[in-house]
């Protein structure tokens, strides 16, 4: 599973979600969905704009963690 760490990066940068939305050019609602992990996909152009605005790397925002179900079943992620 992919974990979104946008809230942590925003806190580190002392930036509000509204400010980031204005810099990136996307709505507060869409950025909030991303922050809470309620999205299934992120465009590279959006990720690029977020990283540019926050002066960070994609790995600062996105983190991989193995699902418990995958770990128990011994499945390898695709």
Jmol script that loads the backbone (N, CA, C; Angstrom):
load data "model"
ATOM      1  N   UNK A   1       0.833  -1.173   0.000  1.00  0.00           N
ATOM      2  CA  UNK A   1       0.000   0.000   0.000  1.00  0.00           C
ATOM      3  C   UNK A   1       0.879   1.237   0.000  1.00  0.00           C
ATOM      4  N   UNK A   2       0.400   2.280  -0.597  1.00  0.00           N
ATOM      5  CA  UNK A   2       1.112   3.554  -0.627  1.00  0.00           C
ATOM      6  C   UNK A   2       0.508   4.470   0.430  1.00  0.00           C
ATOM      7  N   UNK A   3       1.355   5.037   1.270  1.00  0.00           N
ATOM      8  CA  UNK A   3       0.929   5.958   2.322  1.00  0.00           C
ATOM      9  C   UNK A   3       1.314   7.370   1.902  1.00  0.00           C
ATOM     10  N   UNK A   4       0.378   8.289   2.028  1.00  0.00           N
ATOM     11  CA  UNK A   4       0.612   9.690   1.678  1.00  0.00           C
ATOM     12  C   UNK A   4       1.098  10.429   2.921  1.00  0.00           C
ATOM     13  N   UNK A   5       2.244  11.053   2.830  1.00  0.00           N
ATOM     14  CA  UNK A   5       2.840  11.794   3.945  1.00  0.00           C
ATOM     15  C   UNK A   5       2.827  13.304   3.707  1.00  0.00           C
ATOM     16  N   UNK A   6       1.875  13.766   2.925  1.00  0.00           N
ATOM     17  CA  UNK A   6       1.817  15.192   2.585  1.00  0.00           C
ATOM     18  C   UNK A   6       1.628  16.051   3.826  1.00  0.00           C
ATOM     19  N   UNK A   7       0.828  15.589   4.783  1.00  0.00           N
ATOM     20  CA  UNK A   7       0.600  16.370   5.996  1.00  0.00           C
ATOM     21  C   UNK A   7       1.892  16.599   6.769  1.00  0.00           C
ATOM     22  N   UNK A   8       2.752  15.577   6.801  1.00  0.00           N
ATOM     23  CA  UNK A   8       4.032  15.705   7.507  1.00  0.00           C
ATOM     24  C   UNK A   8       4.951  16.714   6.816  1.00  0.00           C
ATOM     25  N   UNK A   9       4.998  16.661   5.487  1.00  0.00           N
ATOM     26  CA  UNK A   9       5.855  17.586   4.739  1.00  0.00           C
ATOM     27  C   UNK A   9       5.326  19.014   4.882  1.00  0.00           C
ATOM     28  N   UNK A  10       4.012  19.175   4.823  1.00  0.00           N
ATOM     29  CA  UNK A  10       3.428  20.503   5.023  1.00  0.00           C
ATOM     30  C   UNK A  10       3.785  21.051   6.403  1.00  0.00           C
ATOM     31  N   UNK A  11       3.691  20.224   7.431  1.00  0.00           N
ATOM     32  CA  UNK A  11       4.029  20.665   8.788  1.00  0.00           C
ATOM     33  C   UNK A  11       5.498  21.041   8.894  1.00  0.00           C
ATOM     34  N   UNK A  12       6.368  20.239   8.269  1.00  0.00           N
ATOM     35  CA  UNK A  12       7.806  20.544   8.280  1.00  0.00           C
ATOM     36  C   UNK A  12       8.100  21.881   7.627  1.00  0.00           C
ATOM     37  N   UNK A  13       7.326  22.204   6.575  1.00  0.00           N
ATOM     38  CA  UNK A  13       7.540  23.449   5.837  1.00  0.00           C
ATOM     39  C   UNK A  13       6.720  24.610   6.416  1.00  0.00           C
ATOM     40  N   UNK A  14       5.926  24.305   7.456  1.00  0.00           N
ATOM     41  CA  UNK A  14       5.043  25.309   8.070  1.00  0.00           C
ATOM     42  C   UNK A  14       4.153  25.960   7.013  1.00  0.00           C
ATOM     43  N   UNK A  15       3.566  25.114   6.187  1.00  0.00           N
ATOM     44  CA  UNK A  15       2.712  25.581   5.100  1.00  0.00           C
ATOM     45  C   UNK A  15       1.314  24.997   5.272  1.00  0.00           C
ATOM     46  N   UNK A  16       0.322  25.794   4.955  1.00  0.00           N
ATOM     47  CA  UNK A  16      -1.061  25.332   5.018  1.00  0.00           C
ATOM     48  C   UNK A  16      -1.465  24.716   3.689  1.00  0.00           C
ATOM     49  N   UNK A  17      -2.457  23.854   3.759  1.00  0.00           N
ATOM     50  CA  UNK A  17      -2.970  23.195   2.566  1.00  0.00           C
ATOM     51  C   UNK A  17      -3.468  24.214   1.546  1.00  0.00           C
ATOM     52  N   UNK A  18      -4.136  25.263   2.020  1.00  0.00           N
ATOM     53  CA  UNK A  18      -4.648  26.304   1.122  1.00  0.00           C
ATOM     54  C   UNK A  18      -3.523  26.993   0.365  1.00  0.00           C
ATOM     55  N   UNK A  19      -2.420  27.237   1.049  1.00  0.00           N
ATOM     56  CA  UNK A  19      -1.279  27.887   0.403  1.00  0.00           C
ATOM     57  C   UNK A  19      -0.672  26.986  -0.672  1.00  0.00           C
ATOM     58  N   UNK A  20      -0.549  25.700  -0.357  1.00  0.00           N
ATOM     59  CA  UNK A  20      -0.011  24.765  -1.339  1.00  0.00           C
ATOM     60  C   UNK A  20      -0.936  24.646  -2.539  1.00  0.00           C
ATOM     61  N   UNK A  21      -2.239  24.597  -2.297  1.00  0.00           N
ATOM     62  CA  UNK A  21      -3.203  24.501  -3.391  1.00  0.00           C
ATOM     63  C   UNK A  21      -3.063  25.687  -4.341  1.00  0.00           C
ATOM     64  N   UNK A  22      -2.870  26.863  -3.787  1.00  0.00           N
ATOM     65  CA  UNK A  22      -2.705  28.062  -4.613  1.00  0.00           C
ATOM     66  C   UNK A  22      -1.408  27.989  -5.423  1.00  0.00           C
ATOM     67  N   UNK A  23      -0.325  27.513  -4.807  1.00  0.00           N
ATOM     68  CA  UNK A  23       0.955  27.409  -5.512  1.00  0.00           C
ATOM     69  C   UNK A  23       0.915  26.372  -6.623  1.00  0.00           C
ATOM     70  N   UNK A  24       0.227  25.265  -6.359  1.00  0.00           N
ATOM     71  CA  UNK A  24       0.192  24.151  -7.300  1.00  0.00           C
ATOM     72  C   UNK A  24      -0.854  24.371  -8.382  1.00  0.00           C
ATOM     73  N   UNK A  25      -1.908  25.100  -8.046  1.00  0.00           N
ATOM     74  CA  UNK A  25      -2.959  25.361  -9.021  1.00  0.00           C
ATOM     75  C   UNK A  25      -4.022  24.283  -9.076  1.00  0.00           C
ATOM     76  N   UNK A  26      -4.255  23.609  -7.945  1.00  0.00           N
ATOM     77  CA  UNK A  26      -5.350  22.650  -7.873  1.00  0.00           C
ATOM     78  C   UNK A  26      -6.260  23.050  -6.711  1.00  0.00           C
ATOM     79  N   UNK A  27      -7.460  22.523  -6.718  1.00  0.00           N
ATOM     80  CA  UNK A  27      -8.434  22.919  -5.701  1.00  0.00           C
ATOM     81  C   UNK A  27      -8.050  22.377  -4.327  1.00  0.00           C
ATOM     82  N   UNK A  28      -8.506  23.090  -3.293  1.00  0.00           N
ATOM     83  CA  UNK A  28      -8.280  22.638  -1.923  1.00  0.00           C
ATOM     84  C   UNK A  28      -8.889  21.256  -1.705  1.00  0.00           C
ATOM     85  N   UNK A  29     -10.061  21.024  -2.305  1.00  0.00           N
ATOM     86  CA  UNK A  29     -10.744  19.744  -2.139  1.00  0.00           C
ATOM     87  C   UNK A  29      -9.902  18.612  -2.706  1.00  0.00           C
ATOM     88  N   UNK A  30      -9.403  18.766  -3.921  1.00  0.00           N
ATOM     89  CA  UNK A  30      -8.581  17.714  -4.528  1.00  0.00           C
ATOM     90  C   UNK A  30      -7.288  17.485  -3.750  1.00  0.00           C
ATOM     91  N   UNK A  31      -6.677  18.558  -3.288  1.00  0.00           N
ATOM     92  CA  UNK A  31      -5.454  18.419  -2.506  1.00  0.00           C
ATOM     93  C   UNK A  31      -5.753  17.764  -1.160  1.00  0.00           C
ATOM     94  N   UNK A  32      -6.893  18.070  -0.576  1.00  0.00           N
ATOM     95  CA  UNK A  32      -7.305  17.440   0.674  1.00  0.00           C
ATOM     96  C   UNK A  32      -7.526  15.942   0.482  1.00  0.00           C
ATOM     97  N   UNK A  33      -8.149  15.559  -0.636  1.00  0.00           N
ATOM     98  CA  UNK A  33      -8.320  14.135  -0.944  1.00  0.00           C
ATOM     99  C   UNK A  33      -6.969  13.436  -1.038  1.00  0.00           C
ATOM    100  N   UNK A  34      -6.014  14.091  -1.666  1.00  0.00           N
ATOM    101  CA  UNK A  34      -4.675  13.515  -1.781  1.00  0.00           C
ATOM    102  C   UNK A  34      -4.050  13.374  -0.398  1.00  0.00           C
ATOM    103  N   UNK A  35      -4.143  14.418   0.397  1.00  0.00           N
ATOM    104  CA  UNK A  35      -3.546  14.419   1.733  1.00  0.00           C
ATOM    105  C   UNK A  35      -4.099  13.305   2.610  1.00  0.00           C
ATOM    106  N   UNK A  36      -5.386  13.031   2.479  1.00  0.00           N
ATOM    107  CA  UNK A  36      -6.022  12.009   3.325  1.00  0.00           C
ATOM    108  C   UNK A  36      -5.968  10.620   2.698  1.00  0.00           C
ATOM    109  N   UNK A  37      -5.372  10.504   1.519  1.00  0.00           N
ATOM    110  CA  UNK A  37      -5.233   9.201   0.886  1.00  0.00           C
ATOM    111  C   UNK A  37      -6.496   8.687   0.222  1.00  0.00           C
ATOM    112  N   UNK A  38      -7.415   9.568  -0.089  1.00  0.00           N
ATOM    113  CA  UNK A  38      -8.687   9.169  -0.703  1.00  0.00           C
ATOM    114  C   UNK A  38      -8.638   9.189  -2.221  1.00  0.00           C
ATOM    115  N   UNK A  39      -7.455   9.202  -2.787  1.00  0.00           N
ATOM    116  CA  UNK A  39      -7.316   9.164  -4.245  1.00  0.00           C
ATOM    117  C   UNK A  39      -6.692   7.836  -4.643  1.00  0.00           C
ATOM    118  N   UNK A  40      -6.965   7.433  -5.865  1.00  0.00           N
ATOM    119  CA  UNK A  40      -6.405   6.180  -6.368  1.00  0.00           C
ATOM    120  C   UNK A  40      -5.243   6.430  -7.324  1.00  0.00           C
ATOM    121  N   UNK A  41      -5.078   7.666  -7.753  1.00  0.00           N
ATOM    122  CA  UNK A  41      -4.013   7.988  -8.701  1.00  0.00           C
ATOM    123  C   UNK A  41      -3.607   9.450  -8.532  1.00  0.00           C
ATOM    124  N   UNK A  42      -2.369   9.717  -8.905  1.00  0.00           N
ATOM    125  CA  UNK A  42      -1.849  11.089  -8.888  1.00  0.00           C
ATOM    126  C   UNK A  42      -1.122  11.303 -10.203  1.00  0.00           C
ATOM    127  N   UNK A  43      -1.432  12.376 -10.872  1.00  0.00           N
ATOM    128  CA  UNK A  43      -0.718  12.692 -12.114  1.00  0.00           C
ATOM    129  C   UNK A  43       0.703  13.115 -11.786  1.00  0.00           C
ATOM    130  N   UNK A  44       1.609  12.719 -12.662  1.00  0.00           N
ATOM    131  CA  UNK A  44       2.997  13.124 -12.460  1.00  0.00           C
ATOM    132  C   UNK A  44       3.142  14.635 -12.486  1.00  0.00           C
ATOM    133  N   UNK A  45       2.349  15.308 -13.293  1.00  0.00           N
ATOM    134  CA  UNK A  45       2.435  16.769 -13.345  1.00  0.00           C
ATOM    135  C   UNK A  45       2.025  17.385 -12.004  1.00  0.00           C
ATOM    136  N   UNK A  46       1.032  16.795 -11.338  1.00  0.00           N
ATOM    137  CA  UNK A  46       0.616  17.275 -10.016  1.00  0.00           C
ATOM    138  C   UNK A  46       1.697  16.986  -8.988  1.00  0.00           C
ATOM    139  N   UNK A  47       2.238  15.779  -9.013  1.00  0.00           N
ATOM    140  CA  UNK A  47       3.310  15.420  -8.090  1.00  0.00           C
ATOM    141  C   UNK A  47       4.528  16.311  -8.304  1.00  0.00           C
ATOM    142  N   UNK A  48       4.835  16.595  -9.553  1.00  0.00           N
ATOM    143  CA  UNK A  48       5.949  17.485  -9.876  1.00  0.00           C
ATOM    144  C   UNK A  48       5.716  18.877  -9.294  1.00  0.00           C
ATOM    145  N   UNK A  49       4.509  19.404  -9.463  1.00  0.00           N
ATOM    146  CA  UNK A  49       4.188  20.747  -8.959  1.00  0.00           C
ATOM    147  C   UNK A  49       4.245  20.791  -7.432  1.00  0.00           C
ATOM    148  N   UNK A  50       3.776  19.731  -6.782  1.00  0.00           N
ATOM    149  CA  UNK A  50       3.820  19.682  -5.313  1.00  0.00           C
ATOM    150  C   UNK A  50       5.264  19.642  -4.834  1.00  0.00           C
ATOM    151  N   UNK A  51       6.077  18.798  -5.452  1.00  0.00           N
ATOM    152  CA  UNK A  51       7.487  18.707  -5.064  1.00  0.00           C
ATOM    153  C   UNK A  51       8.223  20.016  -5.303  1.00  0.00           C
ATOM    154  N   UNK A  52       7.904  20.683  -6.401  1.00  0.00           N
ATOM    155  CA  UNK A  52       8.527  21.973  -6.697  1.00  0.00           C
ATOM    156  C   UNK A  52       8.149  23.000  -5.643  1.00  0.00           C
ATOM    157  N   UNK A  53       6.862  23.055  -5.281  1.00  0.00           N
ATOM    158  CA  UNK A  53       6.389  24.039  -4.303  1.00  0.00           C
ATOM    159  C   UNK A  53       6.945  23.768  -2.908  1.00  0.00           C
ATOM    160  N   UNK A  54       7.101  22.484  -2.560  1.00  0.00           N
ATOM    161  CA  UNK A  54       7.559  22.126  -1.216  1.00  0.00           C
ATOM    162  C   UNK A  54       9.066  21.885  -1.143  1.00  0.00           C
ATOM    163  N   UNK A  55       9.755  21.986  -2.291  1.00  0.00           N
ATOM    164  CA  UNK A  55      11.201  21.746  -2.347  1.00  0.00           C
ATOM    165  C   UNK A  55      11.525  20.383  -1.721  1.00  0.00           C
ATOM    166  N   UNK A  56      10.872  19.345  -2.249  1.00  0.00           N
ATOM    167  CA  UNK A  56      11.074  18.001  -1.712  1.00  0.00           C
ATOM    168  C   UNK A  56      11.128  16.983  -2.843  1.00  0.00           C
ATOM    169  N   UNK A  57      11.352  15.744  -2.496  1.00  0.00           N
ATOM    170  CA  UNK A  57      11.375  14.636  -3.431  1.00  0.00           C
ATOM    171  C   UNK A  57      10.061  13.859  -3.315  1.00  0.00           C
ATOM    172  N   UNK A  58       9.646  13.139  -4.369  1.00  0.00           N
ATOM    173  CA  UNK A  58       8.417  12.339  -4.282  1.00  0.00           C
ATOM    174  C   UNK A  58       8.435  11.355  -3.102  1.00  0.00           C
ATOM    175  N   UNK A  59       9.588  10.824  -2.779  1.00  0.00           N
ATOM    176  CA  UNK A  59       9.712   9.898  -1.651  1.00  0.00           C
ATOM    177  C   UNK A  59       9.455  10.544  -0.302  1.00  0.00           C
ATOM    178  N   UNK A  60       9.507  11.867  -0.240  1.00  0.00           N
ATOM    179  CA  UNK A  60       9.165  12.572   0.998  1.00  0.00           C
ATOM    180  C   UNK A  60       7.655  12.570   1.221  1.00  0.00           C
ATOM    181  N   UNK A  61       6.905  12.434   0.136  1.00  0.00           N
ATOM    182  CA  UNK A  61       5.444  12.511   0.186  1.00  0.00           C
ATOM    183  C   UNK A  61       4.806  11.129   0.141  1.00  0.00           C
ATOM    184  N   UNK A  62       5.403  10.225  -0.633  1.00  0.00           N
ATOM    185  CA  UNK A  62       4.850   8.885  -0.825  1.00  0.00           C
ATOM    186  C   UNK A  62       5.726   7.844  -0.151  1.00  0.00           C
ATOM    187  N   UNK A  63       5.077   6.905   0.531  1.00  0.00           N
ATOM    188  CA  UNK A  63       5.811   5.850   1.224  1.00  0.00           C
ATOM    189  C   UNK A  63       5.125   4.515   0.952  1.00  0.00           C
ATOM    190  N   UNK A  64       5.904   3.484   0.720  1.00  0.00           N
ATOM    191  CA  UNK A  64       5.358   2.151   0.493  1.00  0.00           C
ATOM    192  C   UNK A  64       5.398   1.359   1.792  1.00  0.00           C
ATOM    193  N   UNK A  65       4.293   0.674   2.090  1.00  0.00           N
ATOM    194  CA  UNK A  65       4.238  -0.254   3.219  1.00  0.00           C
ATOM    195  C   UNK A  65       3.509  -1.500   2.749  1.00  0.00           C
ATOM    196  N   UNK A  66       4.039  -2.645   3.085  1.00  0.00           N
ATOM    197  CA  UNK A  66       3.427  -3.901   2.671  1.00  0.00           C
ATOM    198  C   UNK A  66       2.089  -4.085   3.381  1.00  0.00           C
ATOM    199  N   UNK A  67       1.067  -4.494   2.616  1.00  0.00           N
ATOM    200  CA  UNK A  67      -0.240  -4.794   3.187  1.00  0.00           C
ATOM    201  C   UNK A  67      -0.117  -5.999   4.097  1.00  0.00           C
ATOM    202  N   UNK A  68      -0.889  -6.016   5.179  1.00  0.00           N
ATOM    203  CA  UNK A  68      -0.884  -7.169   6.078  1.00  0.00           C
ATOM    204  C   UNK A  68      -1.333  -8.428   5.346  1.00  0.00           C
ATOM    205  N   UNK A  69      -2.341  -8.302   4.481  1.00  0.00           N
ATOM    206  CA  UNK A  69      -2.842  -9.449   3.727  1.00  0.00           C
ATOM    207  C   UNK A  69      -1.763 -10.019   2.818  1.00  0.00           C
ATOM    208  N   UNK A  70      -0.995  -9.141   2.165  1.00  0.00           N
ATOM    209  CA  UNK A  70       0.081  -9.596   1.292  1.00  0.00           C
ATOM    210  C   UNK A  70       1.167 -10.300   2.100  1.00  0.00           C
ATOM    211  N   UNK A  71       1.493  -9.726   3.260  1.00  0.00           N
ATOM    212  CA  UNK A  71       2.547 -10.293   4.087  1.00  0.00           C
ATOM    213  C   UNK A  71       2.148 -11.673   4.598  1.00  0.00           C
ATOM    214  N   UNK A  72       0.896 -11.819   5.002  1.00  0.00           N
ATOM    215  CA  UNK A  72       0.427 -13.112   5.511  1.00  0.00           C
ATOM    216  C   UNK A  72       0.381 -14.169   4.412  1.00  0.00           C
ATOM    217  N   UNK A  73      -0.006 -13.754   3.216  1.00  0.00           N
ATOM    218  CA  UNK A  73      -0.140 -14.701   2.114  1.00  0.00           C
ATOM    219  C   UNK A  73       1.187 -14.956   1.401  1.00  0.00           C
ATOM    220  N   UNK A  74       2.187 -14.146   1.731  1.00  0.00           N
ATOM    221  CA  UNK A  74       3.482 -14.281   1.086  1.00  0.00           C
ATOM    222  C   UNK A  74       3.467 -13.834  -0.359  1.00  0.00           C
ATOM    223  N   UNK A  75       2.495 -12.986  -0.706  1.00  0.00           N
ATOM    224  CA  UNK A  75       2.382 -12.501  -2.077  1.00  0.00           C
ATOM    225  C   UNK A  75       3.391 -11.398  -2.337  1.00  0.00           C
ATOM    226  N   UNK A  76       3.935 -11.409  -3.509  1.00  0.00           N
ATOM    227  CA  UNK A  76       4.810 -10.338  -3.950  1.00  0.00           C
ATOM    228  C   UNK A  76       3.975  -9.281  -4.648  1.00  0.00           C
ATOM    229  N   UNK A  77       4.156  -7.994  -4.312  1.00  0.00           N
ATOM    230  CA  UNK A  77       3.404  -6.944  -5.004  1.00  0.00           C
ATOM    231  C   UNK A  77       3.810  -6.838  -6.460  1.00  0.00           C
ATOM    232  N   UNK A  78       2.876  -6.462  -7.299  1.00  0.00           N
ATOM    233  CA  UNK A  78       3.163  -6.302  -8.733  1.00  0.00           C
ATOM    234  C   UNK A  78       3.628  -4.917  -9.028  1.00  0.00           C
TER     235      UNK A  78
END
end "model"
wireframe off; spacefill off
backbone 0.3
color backbone group
